[in-house]
Amino acid sequence: MPHTVESATAYVIAALEAKGTATREDFDIPGIVSTTHSITQTWDFRAVDRRRFWGIAATFLRA
């Protein structure tokens, strides 16, 4: 399966909602996707260091 903005978005949503403590509405999903792609230059977010991914996601938590 090719890695695209859509697959990256689906990955982000699944990762955020995996533990059941947050939902996609709690985060700026497009912001996470755009920033992660900009920093890593890949749409394959599975290849992104987990600490880096969660650090980026944390900056897009809606208050």
PDB file of N, CA, C and O in Angstrom:
ATOM      1  N   MET A   1       0.836  -1.176   0.000  1.00  0.00           N
ATOM      2  CA  MET A   1       0.000   0.000   0.000  1.00  0.00           C
ATOM      3  C   MET A   1       0.888   1.249   0.000  1.00  0.00           C
ATOM      4  O   MET A   1       1.797   1.370   0.821  1.00  0.00           O
ATOM      5  N   PRO A   2       0.623   2.159  -0.910  1.00  0.00           N
ATOM      6  CA  PRO A   2       1.432   3.379  -0.932  1.00  0.00           C
ATOM      7  C   PRO A   2       1.112   4.268   0.272  1.00  0.00           C
ATOM      8  O   PRO A   2      -0.014   4.292   0.769  1.00  0.00           O
ATOM      9  N   HIS A   3       2.105   4.975   0.711  1.00  0.00           N
ATOM     10  CA  HIS A   3       1.927   5.875   1.844  1.00  0.00           C
ATOM     11  C   HIS A   3       1.557   7.249   1.308  1.00  0.00           C
ATOM     12  O   HIS A   3       2.272   7.830   0.492  1.00  0.00           O
ATOM     13  N   THR A   4       0.423   7.758   1.784  1.00  0.00           N
ATOM     14  CA  THR A   4      -0.135   9.011   1.300  1.00  0.00           C
ATOM     15  C   THR A   4      -0.560   9.853   2.492  1.00  0.00           C
ATOM     16  O   THR A   4      -0.499   9.409   3.639  1.00  0.00           O
ATOM     17  N   VAL A   5      -0.988  11.063   2.207  1.00  0.00           N
ATOM     18  CA  VAL A   5      -1.515  11.909   3.272  1.00  0.00           C
ATOM     19  C   VAL A   5      -2.716  11.231   3.935  1.00  0.00           C
ATOM     20  O   VAL A   5      -2.924  11.376   5.140  1.00  0.00           O
ATOM     21  N   GLU A   6      -3.497  10.499   3.158  1.00  0.00           N
ATOM     22  CA  GLU A   6      -4.659   9.808   3.719  1.00  0.00           C
ATOM     23  C   GLU A   6      -4.237   8.674   4.654  1.00  0.00           C
ATOM     24  O   GLU A   6      -4.823   8.499   5.722  1.00  0.00           O
ATOM     25  N   SER A   7      -3.224   7.906   4.255  1.00  0.00           N
ATOM     26  CA  SER A   7      -2.773   6.814   5.131  1.00  0.00           C
ATOM     27  C   SER A   7      -2.106   7.381   6.386  1.00  0.00           C
ATOM     28  O   SER A   7      -2.240   6.815   7.471  1.00  0.00           O
ATOM     29  N   ALA A   8      -1.394   8.489   6.239  1.00  0.00           N
ATOM     30  CA  ALA A   8      -0.781   9.135   7.402  1.00  0.00           C
ATOM     31  C   ALA A   8      -1.848   9.654   8.358  1.00  0.00           C
ATOM     32  O   ALA A   8      -1.714   9.520   9.574  1.00  0.00           O
ATOM     33  N   THR A   9      -2.903  10.244   7.813  1.00  0.00           N
ATOM     34  CA  THR A   9      -4.005  10.743   8.635  1.00  0.00           C
ATOM     35  C   THR A   9      -4.682   9.605   9.383  1.00  0.00           C
ATOM     36  O   THR A   9      -4.977   9.726  10.572  1.00  0.00           O
ATOM     37  N   ALA A  10      -4.926   8.508   8.692  1.00  0.00           N
ATOM     38  CA  ALA A  10      -5.544   7.340   9.331  1.00  0.00           C
ATOM     39  C   ALA A  10      -4.648   6.803  10.446  1.00  0.00           C
ATOM     40  O   ALA A  10      -5.141   6.406  11.502  1.00  0.00           O
ATOM     41  N   TYR A  11      -3.343   6.790  10.217  1.00  0.00           N
ATOM     42  CA  TYR A  11      -2.402   6.332  11.244  1.00  0.00           C
ATOM     43  C   TYR A  11      -2.483   7.219  12.483  1.00  0.00           C
ATOM     44  O   TYR A  11      -2.545   6.720  13.606  1.00  0.00           O
ATOM     45  N   VAL A  12      -2.481   8.532  12.275  1.00  0.00           N
ATOM     46  CA  VAL A  12      -2.531   9.471  13.399  1.00  0.00           C
ATOM     47  C   VAL A  12      -3.802   9.262  14.209  1.00  0.00           C
ATOM     48  O   VAL A  12      -3.743   9.186  15.437  1.00  0.00           O
ATOM     49  N   ILE A  13      -4.931   9.169  13.555  1.00  0.00           N
ATOM     50  CA  ILE A  13      -6.204   8.979  14.259  1.00  0.00           C
ATOM     51  C   ILE A  13      -6.184   7.671  15.048  1.00  0.00           C
ATOM     52  O   ILE A  13      -6.585   7.638  16.211  1.00  0.00           O
ATOM     53  N   ALA A  14      -5.721   6.604  14.419  1.00  0.00           N
ATOM     54  CA  ALA A  14      -5.671   5.305  15.099  1.00  0.00           C
ATOM     55  C   ALA A  14      -4.737   5.357  16.307  1.00  0.00           C
ATOM     56  O   ALA A  14      -5.066   4.823  17.366  1.00  0.00           O
ATOM     57  N   ALA A  15      -3.582   5.992  16.158  1.00  0.00           N
ATOM     58  CA  ALA A  15      -2.633   6.083  17.267  1.00  0.00           C
ATOM     59  C   ALA A  15      -3.208   6.882  18.428  1.00  0.00           C
ATOM     60  O   ALA A  15      -3.061   6.496  19.587  1.00  0.00           O
ATOM     61  N   LEU A  16      -3.862   7.995  18.114  1.00  0.00           N
ATOM     62  CA  LEU A  16      -4.415   8.842  19.168  1.00  0.00           C
ATOM     63  C   LEU A  16      -5.561   8.176  19.914  1.00  0.00           C
ATOM     64  O   LEU A  16      -5.723   8.370  21.119  1.00  0.00           O
ATOM     65  N   GLU A  17      -6.348   7.395  19.200  1.00  0.00           N
ATOM     66  CA  GLU A  17      -7.533   6.780  19.801  1.00  0.00           C
ATOM     67  C   GLU A  17      -7.282   5.368  20.320  1.00  0.00           C
ATOM     68  O   GLU A  17      -8.184   4.761  20.898  1.00  0.00           O
ATOM     69  N   ALA A  18      -6.086   4.837  20.128  1.00  0.00           N
ATOM     70  CA  ALA A  18      -5.793   3.440  20.455  1.00  0.00           C
ATOM     71  C   ALA A  18      -6.017   3.088  21.919  1.00  0.00           C
ATOM     72  O   ALA A  18      -6.491   1.991  22.217  1.00  0.00           O
ATOM     73  N   LYS A  19      -5.694   3.974  22.823  1.00  0.00           N
ATOM     74  CA  LYS A  19      -5.820   3.651  24.247  1.00  0.00           C
ATOM     75  C   LYS A  19      -7.169   4.032  24.816  1.00  0.00           C
ATOM     76  O   LYS A  19      -7.461   3.724  25.972  1.00  0.00           O
ATOM     77  N   GLY A  20      -7.991   4.693  24.032  1.00  0.00           N
ATOM     78  CA  GLY A  20      -9.327   5.055  24.495  1.00  0.00           C
ATOM     79  C   GLY A  20      -9.375   6.254  25.423  1.00  0.00           C
ATOM     80  O   GLY A  20     -10.429   6.558  25.983  1.00  0.00           O
ATOM     81  N   THR A  21      -8.256   6.938  25.597  1.00  0.00           N
ATOM     82  CA  THR A  21      -8.240   8.086  26.498  1.00  0.00           C
ATOM     83  C   THR A  21      -8.403   9.411  25.770  1.00  0.00           C
ATOM     84  O   THR A  21      -8.605  10.446  26.406  1.00  0.00           O
ATOM     85  N   ALA A  22      -8.319   9.392  24.448  1.00  0.00           N
ATOM     86  CA  ALA A  22      -8.464  10.607  23.654  1.00  0.00           C
ATOM     87  C   ALA A  22      -9.202  10.274  22.364  1.00  0.00           C
ATOM     88  O   ALA A  22      -9.268   9.117  21.949  1.00  0.00           O
ATOM     89  N   THR A  23      -9.747  11.296  21.747  1.00  0.00           N
ATOM     90  CA  THR A  23     -10.395  11.133  20.448  1.00  0.00           C
ATOM     91  C   THR A  23      -9.785  12.122  19.472  1.00  0.00           C
ATOM     92  O   THR A  23      -9.045  13.025  19.862  1.00  0.00           O
ATOM     93  N   ARG A  24     -10.097  11.943  18.226  1.00  0.00           N
ATOM     94  CA  ARG A  24      -9.577  12.837  17.185  1.00  0.00           C
ATOM     95  C   ARG A  24      -9.991  14.283  17.420  1.00  0.00           C
ATOM     96  O   ARG A  24      -9.295  15.205  16.994  1.00  0.00           O
ATOM     97  N   GLU A  25     -11.118  14.486  18.094  1.00  0.00           N
ATOM     98  CA  GLU A  25     -11.581  15.845  18.361  1.00  0.00           C
ATOM     99  C   GLU A  25     -10.704  16.569  19.386  1.00  0.00           C
ATOM    100  O   GLU A  25     -10.766  17.793  19.501  1.00  0.00           O
ATOM    101  N   ASP A  26      -9.896  15.822  20.122  1.00  0.00           N
ATOM    102  CA  ASP A  26      -9.013  16.407  21.126  1.00  0.00           C
ATOM    103  C   ASP A  26      -7.733  17.002  20.524  1.00  0.00           C
ATOM    104  O   ASP A  26      -6.987  17.696  21.214  1.00  0.00           O
ATOM    105  N   PHE A  27      -7.483  16.731  19.245  1.00  0.00           N
ATOM    106  CA  PHE A  27      -6.236  17.130  18.596  1.00  0.00           C
ATOM    107  C   PHE A  27      -6.502  17.796  17.248  1.00  0.00           C
ATOM    108  O   PHE A  27      -7.544  17.588  16.628  1.00  0.00           O
ATOM    109  N   ASP A  28      -5.545  18.593  16.815  1.00  0.00           N
ATOM    110  CA  ASP A  28      -5.557  19.169  15.471  1.00  0.00           C
ATOM    111  C   ASP A  28      -4.867  18.149  14.555  1.00  0.00           C
ATOM    112  O   ASP A  28      -3.649  18.186  14.375  1.00  0.00           O
ATOM    113  N   ILE A  29      -5.655  17.251  13.989  1.00  0.00           N
ATOM    114  CA  ILE A  29      -5.117  16.160  13.164  1.00  0.00           C
ATOM    115  C   ILE A  29      -4.338  16.689  11.958  1.00  0.00           C
ATOM    116  O   ILE A  29      -3.211  16.251  11.728  1.00  0.00           O
ATOM    117  N   PRO A  30      -4.914  17.632  11.172  1.00  0.00           N
ATOM    118  CA  PRO A  30      -4.140  18.144  10.032  1.00  0.00           C
ATOM    119  C   PRO A  30      -2.809  18.766  10.453  1.00  0.00           C
ATOM    120  O   PRO A  30      -1.819  18.658   9.729  1.00  0.00           O
ATOM    121  N   GLY A  31      -2.779  19.411  11.608  1.00  0.00           N
ATOM    122  CA  GLY A  31      -1.538  19.981  12.107  1.00  0.00           C
ATOM    123  C   GLY A  31      -0.497  18.921  12.413  1.00  0.00           C
ATOM    124  O   GLY A  31       0.676  19.076  12.077  1.00  0.00           O
ATOM    125  N   ILE A  32      -0.931  17.837  13.054  1.00  0.00           N
ATOM    126  CA  ILE A  32      -0.020  16.733  13.364  1.00  0.00           C
ATOM    127  C   ILE A  32       0.527  16.118  12.077  1.00  0.00           C
ATOM    128  O   ILE A  32       1.728  15.876  11.958  1.00  0.00           O
ATOM    129  N   VAL A  33      -0.360  15.869  11.121  1.00  0.00           N
ATOM    130  CA  VAL A  33       0.043  15.241   9.857  1.00  0.00           C
ATOM    131  C   VAL A  33       1.026  16.140   9.106  1.00  0.00           C
ATOM    132  O   VAL A  33       2.069  15.675   8.646  1.00  0.00           O
ATOM    133  N   SER A  34       0.697  17.408   8.984  1.00  0.00           N
ATOM    134  CA  SER A  34       1.541  18.344   8.247  1.00  0.00           C
ATOM    135  C   SER A  34       2.920  18.497   8.896  1.00  0.00           C
ATOM    136  O   SER A  34       3.940  18.449   8.210  1.00  0.00           O
ATOM    137  N   THR A  35       2.945  18.677  10.197  1.00  0.00           N
ATOM    138  CA  THR A  35       4.209  18.872  10.900  1.00  0.00           C
ATOM    139  C   THR A  35       5.065  17.615  10.876  1.00  0.00           C
ATOM    140  O   THR A  35       6.272  17.688  10.642  1.00  0.00           O
ATOM    141  N   THR A  36       4.448  16.464  11.117  1.00  0.00           N
ATOM    142  CA  THR A  36       5.202  15.210  11.095  1.00  0.00           C
ATOM    143  C   THR A  36       5.809  14.986   9.719  1.00  0.00           C
ATOM    144  O   THR A  36       6.977  14.613   9.603  1.00  0.00           O
ATOM    145  N   HIS A  37       5.022  15.210   8.681  1.00  0.00           N
ATOM    146  CA  HIS A  37       5.545  15.039   7.316  1.00  0.00           C
ATOM    147  C   HIS A  37       6.656  16.034   7.024  1.00  0.00           C
ATOM    148  O   HIS A  37       7.671  15.675   6.426  1.00  0.00           O
ATOM    149  N   SER A  38       6.476  17.261   7.434  1.00  0.00           N
ATOM    150  CA  SER A  38       7.486  18.294   7.196  1.00  0.00           C
ATOM    151  C   SER A  38       8.817  17.941   7.862  1.00  0.00           C
ATOM    152  O   SER A  38       9.881  18.138   7.275  1.00  0.00           O
ATOM    153  N   ILE A  39       8.754  17.427   9.071  1.00  0.00           N
ATOM    154  CA  ILE A  39       9.969  17.087   9.817  1.00  0.00           C
ATOM    155  C   ILE A  39      10.615  15.805   9.299  1.00  0.00           C
ATOM    156  O   ILE A  39      11.839  15.727   9.187  1.00  0.00           O
ATOM    157  N   THR A  40       9.802  14.805   8.985  1.00  0.00           N
ATOM    158  CA  THR A  40      10.344  13.490   8.641  1.00  0.00           C
ATOM    159  C   THR A  40      10.473  13.241   7.138  1.00  0.00           C
ATOM    160  O   THR A  40      11.202  12.340   6.721  1.00  0.00           O
ATOM    161  N   GLN A  41       9.775  14.028   6.328  1.00  0.00           N
ATOM    162  CA  GLN A  41       9.803  13.870   4.869  1.00  0.00           C
ATOM    163  C   GLN A  41       9.315  12.495   4.415  1.00  0.00           C
ATOM    164  O   GLN A  41       9.794  11.957   3.417  1.00  0.00           O
ATOM    165  N   THR A  42       8.362  11.933   5.154  1.00  0.00           N
ATOM    166  CA  THR A  42       7.756  10.659   4.761  1.00  0.00           C
ATOM    167  C   THR A  42       6.291  10.656   5.164  1.00  0.00           C
ATOM    168  O   THR A  42       5.891  11.294   6.138  1.00  0.00           O
ATOM    169  N   TRP A  43       5.500   9.921   4.391  1.00  0.00           N
ATOM    170  CA  TRP A  43       4.102   9.708   4.767  1.00  0.00           C
ATOM    171  C   TRP A  43       3.964   8.397   5.526  1.00  0.00           C
ATOM    172  O   TRP A  43       2.885   8.097   6.037  1.00  0.00           O
ATOM    173  N   ASP A  44       5.039   7.607   5.613  1.00  0.00           N
ATOM    174  CA  ASP A  44       5.016   6.347   6.359  1.00  0.00           C
ATOM    175  C   ASP A  44       5.298   6.649   7.830  1.00  0.00           C
ATOM    176  O   ASP A  44       6.430   6.528   8.298  1.00  0.00           O
ATOM    177  N   PHE A  45       4.255   7.040   8.538  1.00  0.00           N
ATOM    178  CA  PHE A  45       4.417   7.446   9.931  1.00  0.00           C
ATOM    179  C   PHE A  45       4.770   6.281  10.843  1.00  0.00           C
ATOM    180  O   PHE A  45       5.187   6.501  11.980  1.00  0.00           O
ATOM    181  N   ARG A  46       4.613   5.049  10.374  1.00  0.00           N
ATOM    182  CA  ARG A  46       5.046   3.899  11.170  1.00  0.00           C
ATOM    183  C   ARG A  46       6.559   3.903  11.336  1.00  0.00           C
ATOM    184  O   ARG A  46       7.083   3.321  12.286  1.00  0.00           O
ATOM    185  N   ALA A  47       7.259   4.554  10.419  1.00  0.00           N
ATOM    186  CA  ALA A  47       8.721   4.604  10.462  1.00  0.00           C
ATOM    187  C   ALA A  47       9.240   5.744  11.345  1.00  0.00           C
ATOM    188  O   ALA A  47      10.444   5.848  11.580  1.00  0.00           O
ATOM    189  N   VAL A  48       8.350   6.585  11.826  1.00  0.00           N
ATOM    190  CA  VAL A  48       8.743   7.740  12.641  1.00  0.00           C
ATOM    191  C   VAL A  48       9.005   7.294  14.079  1.00  0.00           C
ATOM    192  O   VAL A  48       8.245   6.507  14.643  1.00  0.00           O
ATOM    193  N   ASP A  49      10.074   7.798  14.656  1.00  0.00           N
ATOM    194  CA  ASP A  49      10.387   7.513  16.053  1.00  0.00           C
ATOM    195  C   ASP A  49       9.166   7.843  16.919  1.00  0.00           C
ATOM    196  O   ASP A  49       8.594   8.927  16.809  1.00  0.00           O
ATOM    197  N   ARG A  50       8.783   6.917  17.763  1.00  0.00           N
ATOM    198  CA  ARG A  50       7.578   7.076  18.590  1.00  0.00           C
ATOM    199  C   ARG A  50       7.646   8.300  19.495  1.00  0.00           C
ATOM    200  O   ARG A  50       6.650   9.009  19.647  1.00  0.00           O
ATOM    201  N   ARG A  51       8.788   8.556  20.089  1.00  0.00           N
ATOM    202  CA  ARG A  51       8.922   9.739  20.962  1.00  0.00           C
ATOM    203  C   ARG A  51       8.742  11.015  20.163  1.00  0.00           C
ATOM    204  O   ARG A  51       8.106  11.961  20.627  1.00  0.00           O
ATOM    205  N   ARG A  52       9.298  11.043  18.973  1.00  0.00           N
ATOM    206  CA  ARG A  52       9.132  12.221  18.118  1.00  0.00           C
ATOM    207  C   ARG A  52       7.661  12.403  17.763  1.00  0.00           C
ATOM    208  O   ARG A  52       7.128  13.508  17.861  1.00  0.00           O
ATOM    209  N   PHE A  53       7.007  11.323  17.351  1.00  0.00           N
ATOM    210  CA  PHE A  53       5.592  11.403  16.979  1.00  0.00           C
ATOM    211  C   PHE A  53       4.759  11.945  18.136  1.00  0.00           C
ATOM    212  O   PHE A  53       3.966  12.867  17.942  1.00  0.00           O
ATOM    213  N   TRP A  54       4.925  11.388  19.334  1.00  0.00           N
ATOM    214  CA  TRP A  54       4.117  11.820  20.476  1.00  0.00           C
ATOM    215  C   TRP A  54       4.473  13.228  20.922  1.00  0.00           C
ATOM    216  O   TRP A  54       3.619  13.950  21.436  1.00  0.00           O
ATOM    217  N   GLY A  55       5.720  13.623  20.732  1.00  0.00           N
ATOM    218  CA  GLY A  55       6.101  15.002  21.025  1.00  0.00           C
ATOM    219  C   GLY A  55       5.392  15.983  20.112  1.00  0.00           C
ATOM    220  O   GLY A  55       4.927  17.035  20.551  1.00  0.00           O
ATOM    221  N   ILE A  56       5.312  15.629  18.832  1.00  0.00           N
ATOM    222  CA  ILE A  56       4.588  16.470  17.868  1.00  0.00           C
ATOM    223  C   ILE A  56       3.110  16.484  18.221  1.00  0.00           C
ATOM    224  O   ILE A  56       2.498  17.551  18.284  1.00  0.00           O
ATOM    225  N   ALA A  57       2.534  15.317  18.450  1.00  0.00           N
ATOM    226  CA  ALA A  57       1.104  15.227  18.759  1.00  0.00           C
ATOM    227  C   ALA A  57       0.749  16.068  19.982  1.00  0.00           C
ATOM    228  O   ALA A  57      -0.288  16.732  20.005  1.00  0.00           O
ATOM    229  N   ALA A  58       1.600  16.038  20.984  1.00  0.00           N
ATOM    230  CA  ALA A  58       1.328  16.792  22.222  1.00  0.00           C
ATOM    231  C   ALA A  58       1.204  18.283  21.968  1.00  0.00           C
ATOM    232  O   ALA A  58       0.457  18.973  22.662  1.00  0.00           O
ATOM    233  N   THR A  59       1.931  18.786  20.976  1.00  0.00           N
ATOM    234  CA  THR A  59       1.864  20.223  20.687  1.00  0.00           C
ATOM    235  C   THR A  59       0.556  20.607  20.003  1.00  0.00           C
ATOM    236  O   THR A  59       0.228  21.790  19.911  1.00  0.00           O
ATOM    237  N   PHE A  60      -0.185  19.624  19.528  1.00  0.00           N
ATOM    238  CA  PHE A  60      -1.445  19.885  18.836  1.00  0.00           C
ATOM    239  C   PHE A  60      -2.675  19.468  19.637  1.00  0.00           C
ATOM    240  O   PHE A  60      -3.766  19.316  19.086  1.00  0.00           O
ATOM    241  N   LEU A  61      -2.486  19.286  20.932  1.00  0.00           N
ATOM    242  CA  LEU A  61      -3.608  18.985  21.829  1.00  0.00           C
ATOM    243  C   LEU A  61      -4.453  20.238  21.979  1.00  0.00           C
ATOM    244  O   LEU A  61      -3.944  21.312  22.303  1.00  0.00           O
ATOM    245  N   ARG A  62      -5.728  20.091  21.744  1.00  0.00           N
ATOM    246  CA  ARG A  62      -6.633  21.232  21.885  1.00  0.00           C
ATOM    247  C   ARG A  62      -6.981  21.418  23.344  1.00  0.00           C
ATOM    248  O   ARG A  62      -7.288  20.459  24.053  1.00  0.00           O
ATOM    249  N   ALA A  63      -6.928  22.655  23.781  1.00  0.00           N
ATOM    250  CA  ALA A  63      -7.232  22.961  25.195  1.00  0.00           C
ATOM    251  C   ALA A  63      -8.712  23.136  25.407  1.00  0.00           C
ATOM    252  O   ALA A  63      -9.149  23.397  26.528  1.00  0.00           O
TER     253      ALA A  63
END
